[in-house]
Amino acid sequence: MVILLLIVHTLTGVGLLGALTHQVASSLRTRPNRSGSFVDRYSGVNNRTFTNVIIALYVAGTVLGASIYPSYRLEVRIPFEEMSLGWAVGLFEMKEHFAGIGLGLLPLYAYLWRQDSDSTNRTNRIAITIVLAFIVWWAFIIGHVLNNIRGLQ
């Protein structure tokens, strides 16, 4: 059952990575979509829909991660400590803390994106979206690196 939850957790992370990266690219684009090129189509997103999907995926990923966490503590963290891989434990601890900070930022993220036509908060929207994207990329990469060292079985 833990492996199934880990797979769903990973797939949720992939969807979240894609949505946040897409929204960052869209929010950094200042030129209106005109040419129909790939870049123009890629940056033309419905930010309100993306915001709701990102929040749902972030919360789902956090809940799935929390459900897997007891198995990680027993089956992965203890062997890491026995193998003197303190740096790996530290990276995972940072992943946990960053994810918690991101969860706390979600209400502000939702507030800033609720009116996407309001240009007064454009810089704030871009900043919080980039911070969330960093957190998600960090969690995804660290999770996979540590899983490659010693994953749940």
VENJO-V151189 format. One record per run of one state. SS is the DSSP state (h for helix, s for strand, l for the rest). FROM is the first residue (numbers start at 1). TO is the last residue. If there is no record, write none. Layout:
ss = {SS & SS}
from = {FROM & FROM}
to = {TO & TO}
//
This chain:
ss = {l & h & l & h & l & h & l & h & l & h & l}
from = {1 & 2 & 29 & 38 & 44 & 47 & 83 & 86 & 114 & 119 & 150}
to = {1 & 28 & 37 & 43 & 46 & 82 & 85 & 113 & 118 & 149 & 153}
//
